[in-house]
Amino acid sequence: MAPRKHFALGDRVTHDAYGLGRVIVVESEDAVLVDFGARQERIVQPYTGMFTL
C-alpha cells in the first residue's frame, strides 16, 4: 500500500489533468481545494495524479 499523500495550505502542486495549481483550502485529511487558475477543483484522497512541486 502506498503512503498517504498530505498537502498543506499554499502548497504548489501539479495535477495530471488540471496542470499547475496552489492549494487554497485543506478541508480535511481527505480533501483539498486547488486553484488551477482558470478553475478550482476539489481533489480527494488518494490524490491520484497530484504531486507537490
Predicted model as a PDB file, atoms N, CA, C, CB and O in Angstrom, pLDDT in the B-factor column:
MODEL        1                                                                  
ATOM      1  N   MET A   1       0.844  -1.178   0.000  1.00 65.00           N  
ATOM      2  CA  MET A   1       0.000   0.000   0.000  1.00 65.00           C  
ATOM      3  C   MET A   1       0.892   1.246   0.000  1.00 65.00           C  
ATOM      4  CB  MET A   1      -0.962  -0.004   1.225  1.00 65.00           C  
ATOM      5  O   MET A   1       1.833   1.336   0.788  1.00 65.00           O  
ATOM      6  N   ALA A   2       0.600   2.191  -0.872  1.00 67.00           N  
ATOM      7  CA  ALA A   2       1.380   3.425  -0.960  1.00 67.00           C  
ATOM      8  C   ALA A   2       1.058   4.330   0.227  1.00 67.00           C  
ATOM      9  CB  ALA A   2       1.097   4.161  -2.294  1.00 67.00           C  
ATOM     10  O   ALA A   2      -0.073   4.336   0.713  1.00 67.00           O  
ATOM     11  N   PRO A   3       2.047   5.093   0.696  1.00 75.00           N  
ATOM     12  CA  PRO A   3       1.765   6.019   1.801  1.00 75.00           C  
ATOM     13  C   PRO A   3       0.785   7.101   1.361  1.00 75.00           C  
ATOM     14  CB  PRO A   3       3.068   6.663   2.317  1.00 75.00           C  
ATOM     15  O   PRO A   3       0.743   7.478   0.190  1.00 75.00           O  
ATOM     16  N   ARG A   4       0.001   7.593   2.312  1.00 80.00           N  
ATOM     17  CA  ARG A   4      -0.970   8.648   2.015  1.00 80.00           C  
ATOM     18  C   ARG A   4      -0.239   9.950   1.719  1.00 80.00           C  
ATOM     19  CB  ARG A   4      -1.961   8.838   3.194  1.00 80.00           C  
ATOM     20  O   ARG A   4       0.756  10.275   2.367  1.00 80.00           O  
ATOM     21  N   LYS A   5      -0.738  10.689   0.740  1.00 89.00           N  
ATOM     22  CA  LYS A   5      -0.182  11.994   0.422  1.00 89.00           C  
ATOM     23  C   LYS A   5      -0.820  13.032   1.335  1.00 89.00           C  
ATOM     24  CB  LYS A   5      -0.409  12.352  -1.074  1.00 89.00           C  
ATOM     25  O   LYS A   5      -1.986  12.908   1.707  1.00 89.00           O  
ATOM     26  N   HIS A   6      -0.046  14.061   1.695  1.00 90.00           N  
ATOM     27  CA  HIS A   6      -0.543  15.146   2.534  1.00 90.00           C  
ATOM     28  C   HIS A   6      -0.216  16.459   1.849  1.00 90.00           C  
ATOM     29  CB  HIS A   6       0.074  15.091   3.967  1.00 90.00           C  
ATOM     30  O   HIS A   6       0.892  16.644   1.346  1.00 90.00           O  
ATOM     31  N   PHE A   7      -1.173  17.368   1.827  1.00 95.00           N  
ATOM     32  CA  PHE A   7      -0.969  18.678   1.239  1.00 95.00           C  
ATOM     33  C   PHE A   7      -1.323  19.739   2.267  1.00 95.00           C  
ATOM     34  CB  PHE A   7      -1.809  18.849  -0.047  1.00 95.00           C  
ATOM     35  O   PHE A   7      -2.211  19.540   3.096  1.00 95.00           O  
ATOM     36  N   ALA A   8      -0.625  20.868   2.208  1.00 96.00           N  
ATOM     37  CA  ALA A   8      -0.836  21.959   3.148  1.00 96.00           C  
ATOM     38  C   ALA A   8      -1.277  23.213   2.403  1.00 96.00           C  
ATOM     39  CB  ALA A   8       0.443  22.234   3.960  1.00 96.00           C  
ATOM     40  O   ALA A   8      -1.033  23.354   1.204  1.00 96.00           O  
ATOM     41  N   LEU A   9      -1.921  24.110   3.115  1.00 97.00           N  
ATOM     42  CA  LEU A   9      -2.354  25.380   2.559  1.00 97.00           C  
ATOM     43  C   LEU A   9      -1.172  26.089   1.905  1.00 97.00           C  
ATOM     44  CB  LEU A   9      -2.985  26.267   3.651  1.00 97.00           C  
ATOM     45  O   LEU A   9      -0.119  26.251   2.521  1.00 97.00           O  
ATOM     46  N   GLY A  10      -1.349  26.506   0.667  1.00 98.00           N  
ATOM     47  CA  GLY A  10      -0.301  27.220  -0.050  1.00 98.00           C  
ATOM     48  C   GLY A  10       0.644  26.348  -0.851  1.00 98.00           C  
ATOM     49  O   GLY A  10       1.469  26.870  -1.601  1.00 98.00           O  
ATOM     50  N   ASP A  11       0.549  25.035  -0.715  1.00 98.00           N  
ATOM     51  CA  ASP A  11       1.428  24.150  -1.488  1.00 98.00           C  
ATOM     52  C   ASP A  11       1.208  24.362  -2.982  1.00 98.00           C  
ATOM     53  CB  ASP A  11       1.180  22.668  -1.115  1.00 98.00           C  
ATOM     54  O   ASP A  11       0.070  24.452  -3.442  1.00 98.00           O  
ATOM     55  N   ARG A  12       2.292  24.439  -3.730  1.00 98.00           N  
ATOM     56  CA  ARG A  12       2.209  24.445  -5.190  1.00 98.00           C  
ATOM     57  C   ARG A  12       2.179  22.992  -5.633  1.00 98.00           C  
ATOM     58  CB  ARG A  12       3.415  25.230  -5.851  1.00 98.00           C  
ATOM     59  O   ARG A  12       2.975  22.174  -5.171  1.00 98.00           O  
ATOM     60  N   VAL A  13       1.254  22.678  -6.533  1.00 98.00           N  
ATOM     61  CA  VAL A  13       1.068  21.298  -6.963  1.00 98.00           C  
ATOM     62  C   VAL A  13       0.951  21.227  -8.478  1.00 98.00           C  
ATOM     63  CB  VAL A  13      -0.174  20.686  -6.303  1.00 98.00           C  
ATOM     64  O   VAL A  13       0.713  22.228  -9.153  1.00 98.00           O  
ATOM     65  N   THR A  14       1.123  20.027  -8.983  1.00 98.00           N  
ATOM     66  CA  THR A  14       0.810  19.748 -10.380  1.00 98.00           C  
ATOM     67  C   THR A  14      -0.144  18.559 -10.403  1.00 98.00           C  
ATOM     68  CB  THR A  14       2.113  19.460 -11.222  1.00 98.00           C  
ATOM     69  O   THR A  14      -0.026  17.627  -9.607  1.00 98.00           O  
ATOM     70  N   HIS A  15      -1.085  18.618 -11.330  1.00 97.00           N  
ATOM     71  CA  HIS A  15      -2.077  17.547 -11.464  1.00 97.00           C  
ATOM     72  C   HIS A  15      -2.090  17.096 -12.915  1.00 97.00           C  
ATOM     73  CB  HIS A  15      -3.504  18.020 -11.009  1.00 97.00           C  
ATOM     74  O   HIS A  15      -2.055  17.923 -13.827  1.00 97.00           O  
ATOM     75  N   ASP A  16      -2.141  15.797 -13.130  1.00 97.00           N  
ATOM     76  CA  ASP A  16      -2.091  15.239 -14.485  1.00 97.00           C  
ATOM     77  C   ASP A  16      -3.185  15.791 -15.396  1.00 97.00           C  
ATOM     78  CB  ASP A  16      -2.204  13.732 -14.423  1.00 97.00           C  
ATOM     79  O   ASP A  16      -2.949  15.966 -16.591  1.00 97.00           O  
ATOM     80  N   ALA A  17      -4.369  16.070 -14.863  1.00 96.00           N  
ATOM     81  CA  ALA A  17      -5.482  16.537 -15.694  1.00 96.00           C  
ATOM     82  C   ALA A  17      -5.632  18.056 -15.703  1.00 96.00           C  
ATOM     83  CB  ALA A  17      -6.766  15.914 -15.216  1.00 96.00           C  
ATOM     84  O   ALA A  17      -6.064  18.618 -16.709  1.00 96.00           O  
ATOM     85  N   TYR A  18      -5.281  18.744 -14.588  1.00 97.00           N  
ATOM     86  CA  TYR A  18      -5.571  20.164 -14.453  1.00 97.00           C  
ATOM     87  C   TYR A  18      -4.350  21.072 -14.569  1.00 97.00           C  
ATOM     88  CB  TYR A  18      -6.229  20.404 -13.150  1.00 97.00           C  
ATOM     89  O   TYR A  18      -4.503  22.280 -14.750  1.00 97.00           O  
ATOM     90  N   GLY A  19      -3.147  20.522 -14.469  1.00 97.00           N  
ATOM     91  CA  GLY A  19      -1.933  21.325 -14.594  1.00 97.00           C  
ATOM     92  C   GLY A  19      -1.437  21.871 -13.269  1.00 97.00           C  
ATOM     93  O   GLY A  19      -1.590  21.238 -12.224  1.00 97.00           O  
ATOM     94  N   LEU A  20      -0.833  23.072 -13.325  1.00 98.00           N  
ATOM     95  CA  LEU A  20      -0.238  23.685 -12.145  1.00 98.00           C  
ATOM     96  C   LEU A  20      -1.290  24.390 -11.312  1.00 98.00           C  
ATOM     97  CB  LEU A  20       0.856  24.666 -12.545  1.00 98.00           C  
ATOM     98  O   LEU A  20      -2.212  25.005 -11.847  1.00 98.00           O  
ATOM     99  N   GLY A  21      -1.146  24.294  -9.983  1.00 98.00           N  
ATOM    100  CA  GLY A  21      -2.102  24.950  -9.104  1.00 98.00           C  
ATOM    101  C   GLY A  21      -1.527  25.188  -7.731  1.00 98.00           C  
ATOM    102  O   GLY A  21      -0.376  24.857  -7.449  1.00 98.00           O  
ATOM    103  N   ARG A  22      -2.365  25.776  -6.870  1.00 98.00           N  
ATOM    104  CA  ARG A  22      -1.978  26.043  -5.486  1.00 98.00           C  
ATOM    105  C   ARG A  22      -3.135  25.631  -4.581  1.00 98.00           C  
ATOM    106  CB  ARG A  22      -1.607  27.554  -5.277  1.00 98.00           C  
ATOM    107  O   ARG A  22      -4.295  25.929  -4.865  1.00 98.00           O  
ATOM    108  N   VAL A  23      -2.802  24.938  -3.481  1.00 98.00           N  
ATOM    109  CA  VAL A  23      -3.809  24.521  -2.505  1.00 98.00           C  
ATOM    110  C   VAL A  23      -4.327  25.774  -1.795  1.00 98.00           C  
ATOM    111  CB  VAL A  23      -3.216  23.484  -1.473  1.00 98.00           C  
ATOM    112  O   VAL A  23      -3.549  26.531  -1.214  1.00 98.00           O  
ATOM    113  N   ILE A  24      -5.653  25.986  -1.846  1.00 98.00           N  
ATOM    114  CA  ILE A  24      -6.231  27.167  -1.211  1.00 98.00           C  
ATOM    115  C   ILE A  24      -7.096  26.827   0.005  1.00 98.00           C  
ATOM    116  CB  ILE A  24      -7.054  27.934  -2.218  1.00 98.00           C  
ATOM    117  O   ILE A  24      -7.375  27.698   0.828  1.00 98.00           O  
ATOM    118  N   VAL A  25      -7.521  25.567   0.122  1.00 98.00           N  
ATOM    119  CA  VAL A  25      -8.282  25.118   1.290  1.00 98.00           C  
ATOM    120  C   VAL A  25      -7.904  23.676   1.581  1.00 98.00           C  
ATOM    121  CB  VAL A  25      -9.826  25.257   1.058  1.00 98.00           C  
ATOM    122  O   VAL A  25      -7.871  22.842   0.676  1.00 98.00           O  
ATOM    123  N   VAL A  26      -7.619  23.382   2.848  1.00 97.00           N  
ATOM    124  CA  VAL A  26      -7.446  21.995   3.284  1.00 97.00           C  
ATOM    125  C   VAL A  26      -8.692  21.653   4.068  1.00 97.00           C  
ATOM    126  CB  VAL A  26      -6.128  21.788   4.148  1.00 97.00           C  
ATOM    127  O   VAL A  26      -8.859  22.098   5.204  1.00 97.00           O  
ATOM    128  N   GLU A  27      -9.571  20.862   3.466  1.00 94.00           N  
ATOM    129  CA  GLU A  27     -10.857  20.535   4.091  1.00 94.00           C  
ATOM    130  C   GLU A  27     -10.701  19.523   5.213  1.00 94.00           C  
ATOM    131  CB  GLU A  27     -11.826  19.998   3.052  1.00 94.00           C  
ATOM    132  O   GLU A  27     -11.378  19.614   6.237  1.00 94.00           O  
ATOM    133  N   SER A  28      -9.821  18.575   5.023  1.00 83.00           N  
ATOM    134  CA  SER A  28      -9.613  17.503   5.993  1.00 83.00           C  
ATOM    135  C   SER A  28      -8.385  16.728   5.533  1.00 83.00           C  
ATOM    136  CB  SER A  28     -10.883  16.564   6.120  1.00 83.00           C  
ATOM    137  O   SER A  28      -7.678  17.153   4.619  1.00 83.00           O  
ATOM    138  N   GLU A  29      -8.145  15.617   6.159  1.00 82.00           N  
ATOM    139  CA  GLU A  29      -7.060  14.740   5.702  1.00 82.00           C  
ATOM    140  C   GLU A  29      -7.408  14.105   4.359  1.00 82.00           C  
ATOM    141  CB  GLU A  29      -6.772  13.644   6.748  1.00 82.00           C  
ATOM    142  O   GLU A  29      -6.548  13.513   3.706  1.00 82.00           O  
ATOM    143  N   ASP A  30      -8.670  14.229   3.948  1.00 91.00           N  
ATOM    144  CA  ASP A  30      -9.133  13.506   2.766  1.00 91.00           C  
ATOM    145  C   ASP A  30      -9.480  14.375   1.561  1.00 91.00           C  
ATOM    146  CB  ASP A  30     -10.314  12.711   3.128  1.00 91.00           C  
ATOM    147  O   ASP A  30      -9.821  13.837   0.508  1.00 91.00           O  
ATOM    148  N   ALA A  31      -9.403  15.717   1.680  1.00 96.00           N  
ATOM    149  CA  ALA A  31      -9.773  16.564   0.552  1.00 96.00           C  
ATOM    150  C   ALA A  31      -9.111  17.931   0.633  1.00 96.00           C  
ATOM    151  CB  ALA A  31     -11.278  16.725   0.489  1.00 96.00           C  
ATOM    152  O   ALA A  31      -8.912  18.480   1.717  1.00 96.00           O  
ATOM    153  N   VAL A  32      -8.773  18.469  -0.533  1.00 97.00           N  
ATOM    154  CA  VAL A  32      -8.232  19.822  -0.635  1.00 97.00           C  
ATOM    155  C   VAL A  32      -8.901  20.524  -1.817  1.00 97.00           C  
ATOM    156  CB  VAL A  32      -6.673  19.799  -0.804  1.00 97.00           C  
ATOM    157  O   VAL A  32      -9.360  19.877  -2.758  1.00 97.00           O  
ATOM    158  N   LEU A  33      -8.950  21.849  -1.753  1.00 98.00           N  
ATOM    159  CA  LEU A  33      -9.437  22.662  -2.863  1.00 98.00           C  
ATOM    160  C   LEU A  33      -8.218  23.323  -3.484  1.00 98.00           C  
ATOM    161  CB  LEU A  33     -10.508  23.731  -2.393  1.00 98.00           C  
ATOM    162  O   LEU A  33      -7.426  23.965  -2.794  1.00 98.00           O  
ATOM    163  N   VAL A  34      -8.075  23.159  -4.798  1.00 98.00           N  
ATOM    164  CA  VAL A  34      -6.898  23.658  -5.502  1.00 98.00           C  
ATOM    165  C   VAL A  34      -7.326  24.671  -6.553  1.00 98.00           C  
ATOM    166  CB  VAL A  34      -6.107  22.498  -6.152  1.00 98.00           C  
ATOM    167  O   VAL A  34      -8.259  24.429  -7.319  1.00 98.00           O  
ATOM    168  N   ASP A  35      -6.632  25.817  -6.584  1.00 98.00           N  
ATOM    169  CA  ASP A  35      -6.857  26.841  -7.597  1.00 98.00           C  
ATOM    170  C   ASP A  35      -5.897  26.565  -8.743  1.00 98.00           C  
ATOM    171  CB  ASP A  35      -6.657  28.289  -7.016  1.00 98.00           C  
ATOM    172  O   ASP A  35      -4.680  26.665  -8.588  1.00 98.00           O  
ATOM    173  N   PHE A  36      -6.458  26.216  -9.897  1.00 98.00           N  
ATOM    174  CA  PHE A  36      -5.656  25.937 -11.080  1.00 98.00           C  
ATOM    175  C   PHE A  36      -5.674  27.114 -12.060  1.00 98.00           C  
ATOM    176  CB  PHE A  36      -6.161  24.670 -11.769  1.00 98.00           C  
ATOM    177  O   PHE A  36      -5.358  26.951 -13.239  1.00 98.00           O  
ATOM    178  N   GLY A  37      -6.046  28.299 -11.569  1.00 97.00           N  
ATOM    179  CA  GLY A  37      -6.085  29.482 -12.417  1.00 97.00           C  
ATOM    180  C   GLY A  37      -7.440  29.656 -13.062  1.00 97.00           C  
ATOM    181  O   GLY A  37      -8.228  30.495 -12.627  1.00 97.00           O  
ATOM    182  N   ALA A  38      -7.722  28.889 -14.080  1.00 92.00           N  
ATOM    183  CA  ALA A  38      -8.997  29.002 -14.794  1.00 92.00           C  
ATOM    184  C   ALA A  38     -10.144  28.336 -14.040  1.00 92.00           C  
ATOM    185  CB  ALA A  38      -8.873  28.389 -16.177  1.00 92.00           C  
ATOM    186  O   ALA A  38     -11.313  28.594 -14.326  1.00 92.00           O  
ATOM    187  N   ARG A  39      -9.807  27.482 -13.080  1.00 97.00           N  
ATOM    188  CA  ARG A  39     -10.847  26.754 -12.347  1.00 97.00           C  
ATOM    189  C   ARG A  39     -10.328  26.326 -10.984  1.00 97.00           C  
ATOM    190  CB  ARG A  39     -11.322  25.524 -13.146  1.00 97.00           C  
ATOM    191  O   ARG A  39      -9.120  26.261 -10.756  1.00 97.00           O  
ATOM    192  N   GLN A  40     -11.254  26.038 -10.089  1.00 98.00           N  
ATOM    193  CA  GLN A  40     -10.929  25.460  -8.791  1.00 98.00           C  
ATOM    194  C   GLN A  40     -11.519  24.063  -8.759  1.00 98.00           C  
ATOM    195  CB  GLN A  40     -11.471  26.341  -7.606  1.00 98.00           C  
ATOM    196  O   GLN A  40     -12.647  23.834  -9.194  1.00 98.00           O  
ATOM    197  N   GLU A  41     -10.739  23.142  -8.239  1.00 98.00           N  
ATOM    198  CA  GLU A  41     -11.198  21.755  -8.167  1.00 98.00           C  
ATOM    199  C   GLU A  41     -10.989  21.202  -6.764  1.00 98.00           C  
ATOM    200  CB  GLU A  41     -10.461  20.883  -9.201  1.00 98.00           C  
ATOM    201  O   GLU A  41      -9.961  21.444  -6.132  1.00 98.00           O  
ATOM    202  N   ARG A  42     -11.983  20.454  -6.287  1.00 97.00           N  
ATOM    203  CA  ARG A  42     -11.865  19.723  -5.024  1.00 97.00           C  
ATOM    204  C   ARG A  42     -11.254  18.368  -5.366  1.00 97.00           C  
ATOM    205  CB  ARG A  42     -13.272  19.567  -4.287  1.00 97.00           C  
ATOM    206  O   ARG A  42     -11.818  17.598  -6.144  1.00 97.00           O  
ATOM    207  N   ILE A  43     -10.109  18.092  -4.781  1.00 97.00           N  
ATOM    208  CA  ILE A  43      -9.397  16.841  -5.042  1.00 97.00           C  
ATOM    209  C   ILE A  43      -9.426  16.016  -3.754  1.00 97.00           C  
ATOM    210  CB  ILE A  43      -7.913  17.106  -5.524  1.00 97.00           C  
ATOM    211  O   ILE A  43      -9.137  16.528  -2.672  1.00 97.00           O  
ATOM    212  N   VAL A  44      -9.776  14.742  -3.884  1.00 95.00           N  
ATOM    213  CA  VAL A  44      -9.896  13.868  -2.710  1.00 95.00           C  
ATOM    214  C   VAL A  44      -8.845  12.764  -2.738  1.00 95.00           C  
ATOM    215  CB  VAL A  44     -11.303  13.250  -2.640  1.00 95.00           C  
ATOM    216  O   VAL A  44      -8.248  12.474  -3.775  1.00 95.00           O  
ATOM    217  N   GLN A  45      -8.634  12.153  -1.563  1.00 92.00           N  
ATOM    218  CA  GLN A  45      -7.729  11.012  -1.456  1.00 92.00           C  
ATOM    219  C   GLN A  45      -8.147   9.968  -2.470  1.00 92.00           C  
ATOM    220  CB  GLN A  45      -7.728  10.418  -0.019  1.00 92.00           C  
ATOM    221  O   GLN A  45      -9.350   9.820  -2.683  1.00 92.00           O  
ATOM    222  N   PRO A  46      -7.274   9.248  -3.099  1.00 92.00           N  
ATOM    223  CA  PRO A  46      -5.838   9.202  -2.835  1.00 92.00           C  
ATOM    224  C   PRO A  46      -5.026  10.223  -3.627  1.00 92.00           C  
ATOM    225  CB  PRO A  46      -5.327   7.837  -3.133  1.00 92.00           C  
ATOM    226  O   PRO A  46      -3.827  10.021  -3.822  1.00 92.00           O  
ATOM    227  N   TYR A  47      -5.639  11.307  -4.087  1.00 93.00           N  
ATOM    228  CA  TYR A  47      -4.940  12.370  -4.814  1.00 93.00           C  
ATOM    229  C   TYR A  47      -4.195  11.826  -6.032  1.00 93.00           C  
ATOM    230  CB  TYR A  47      -3.961  13.088  -3.885  1.00 93.00           C  
ATOM    231  O   TYR A  47      -3.075  12.248  -6.320  1.00 93.00           O  
ATOM    232  N   THR A  48      -4.814  10.901  -6.734  1.00 89.00           N  
ATOM    233  CA  THR A  48      -4.204  10.291  -7.903  1.00 89.00           C  
ATOM    234  C   THR A  48      -3.827  11.358  -8.928  1.00 89.00           C  
ATOM    235  CB  THR A  48      -5.153   9.260  -8.526  1.00 89.00           C  
ATOM    236  O   THR A  48      -4.659  12.181  -9.311  1.00 89.00           O  
ATOM    237  N   GLY A  49      -2.592  11.339  -9.360  1.00 94.00           N  
ATOM    238  CA  GLY A  49      -2.120  12.267 -10.380  1.00 94.00           C  
ATOM    239  C   GLY A  49      -1.717  13.623  -9.867  1.00 94.00           C  
ATOM    240  O   GLY A  49      -1.362  14.486 -10.670  1.00 94.00           O  
ATOM    241  N   MET A  50      -1.754  13.864  -8.545  1.00 96.00           N  
ATOM    242  CA  MET A  50      -1.380  15.171  -7.993  1.00 96.00           C  
ATOM    243  C   MET A  50      -0.124  15.042  -7.147  1.00 96.00           C  
ATOM    244  CB  MET A  50      -2.531  15.764  -7.152  1.00 96.00           C  
ATOM    245  O   MET A  50       0.006  14.136  -6.324  1.00 96.00           O  
ATOM    246  N   PHE A  51       0.799  15.976  -7.373  1.00 95.00           N  
ATOM    247  CA  PHE A  51       2.091  15.938  -6.701  1.00 95.00           C  
ATOM    248  C   PHE A  51       2.518  17.341  -6.281  1.00 95.00           C  
ATOM    249  CB  PHE A  51       3.154  15.307  -7.612  1.00 95.00           C  
ATOM    250  O   PHE A  51       2.192  18.315  -6.959  1.00 95.00           O  
ATOM    251  N   THR A  52       3.236  17.452  -5.179  1.00 96.00           N  
ATOM    252  CA  THR A  52       3.795  18.720  -4.723  1.00 96.00           C  
ATOM    253  C   THR A  52       4.999  19.072  -5.563  1.00 96.00           C  
ATOM    254  CB  THR A  52       4.176  18.656  -3.236  1.00 96.00           C  
ATOM    255  O   THR A  52       5.785  18.200  -5.930  1.00 96.00           O  
ATOM    256  N   LEU A  53       5.149  20.362  -5.872  1.00 93.00           N  
ATOM    257  CA  LEU A  53       6.325  20.823  -6.613  1.00 93.00           C  
ATOM    258  C   LEU A  53       7.449  21.169  -5.671  1.00 93.00           C  
ATOM    259  CB  LEU A  53       5.984  22.028  -7.477  1.00 93.00           C  
ATOM    260  O   LEU A  53       8.523  21.577  -6.115  1.00 93.00           O  
TER     261      LEU A  53                                                      
ENDMDL                                                                          
END                                                                             
